[in-house]
């Protein structure tokens, strides 16, 4: 059984609680109708070219507006280093074309790990993380 979550929405200046609705639209027109029925003004377009445009974040220019933020893979080594599965997964992410690749949860203190296979960056394994970053940059440039 799936339970609906309560969501706070603003409708015509009023704050209302509503039930969470799964995103199960079959077309953009279905989405447009639902947005209009809620009195919201949200632009919807079939043209996704804006996602191809660079974006500046601070002093860094990201090549496009797509980002990958992976969930924690729980496939780090017991000492916190990334393992080969993680290198392979991030290689695939990097080749996917997103301008920004965010790294998953990584502990900075051993006792702060959520599970024994969570990444844990420290002085002893810093070179492994540097290698992961270098591999991602290389893979992204190859695509």
N, C-alpha and C positions, 0 to 999 in steps of 0.2 A: 504494500500500500504506500503510495506517495502522498505525503502531507504537503499541503499548500503552505507557503510562508507568507507572513504578513509583510507588505511592502508599503512604505510611505510614498505617496505621490502628491504632486501639486496639480490641481485641476481648477482652472479659472480663478486662481488666487486662493483656493481653499486647500488645506492639507487634509488628505484622506488616507485611510488605511484600506488596502485592497489585498486580495489574494494574489499570490504569485501565479503567473500564467506561463506555461512552457512556450518556447519559441518554436511554433510548429506551422509557420506560414507556408503556403504552397506557392505564393507568388508575391512580387513586390506590391501588387495591387491589394492583396489581403493585408499586408503590413500597412500600406497607406490608409486603408479604411479603418483599421484598428486605431492608428494614431489619431486620425480625424475624429473618431468616435469619442476619444478621450479629451478632445479640445486642445490637443498639443500642436505646436508648430515645429515639427522636426523635418528638415529637408531630407528627402529620400531620392537617390539617383541611381540609375543603371550604369552611369559613367563612373568608373572607379579610377580614372586617371589621376585624381588628386592624391591617391595613395602612392603613386610613382614619384611624386615630387619630393625633393629633399626637405628636411626640417632641421632647424638649428636648436640644439639643446645646450644652453650655456655657450661655451666657446667651441663646441663640437658640432659638426654638420653630419647628420645622419643621411645616408644616400636615398632613403625612401621612408614612408610613414608606416611601414610594416614592422612589427616586433614579435619576437618569440620569447615567451616567458615560461620556460618548462617547469612542470611540477617536479618535486623532489623525486629522483629516480631510485633512491635507496640502493644504489649500486656502486657506492664508494668502497674502497678497501677498508679493512678494520682499523688501519692507522689513519684514515681520513683522506688518503690520496684518491684521485679519480682512477677508475680501472678501465680496462679496454672497452667494456660495453659503453661506458660513459664517453670515451673518446669517439667511438663509432657514432653514438647518438648525436653528439655535438657536431661532428663532421657533417652529418645529414642536415641538421638544423642550419649550419653555416651555408651549405649548398642550396638551401631552400629559397634564397633571394631576399629575406627580410633584412632591412637596414640595421636593425638592432637585435642583438642576441643577449638576453639577460641570463645570467647564470643562476641556477637553482639555489635553494637554501644551503648555506655553508656556515658551519659553526666556527667561531673564533676561539672557543675554549672547549677542551675535551669534555668537561662535565656539562656543557651546554648542548650536546648532541641530542637530537630527538630519538635517534635509534643508532645501533652500533655501525650501520653502514652509511650514515650521513656523512657528507663531506665535512672535513675539518682542516682548515688552512692554518699552517704554522710554519715556523722557520725550517723545520726538517723536510717539509714536502713542498715548499714554495716553488721549486724548480718544476715539479709535476704540474702545478697550476699554470705556470708560465708556458710550459709546453702545450697545454690545452688551449690557451689563448692563441699562441702562435699557430697551432694547427687550424683553429677556427678562421683566423685571418687568411691563411693560405688557401683554405678550402673555399672561402667566400670569393676570393680574388680569381680563383680558377673558373668559377661559374660565370 
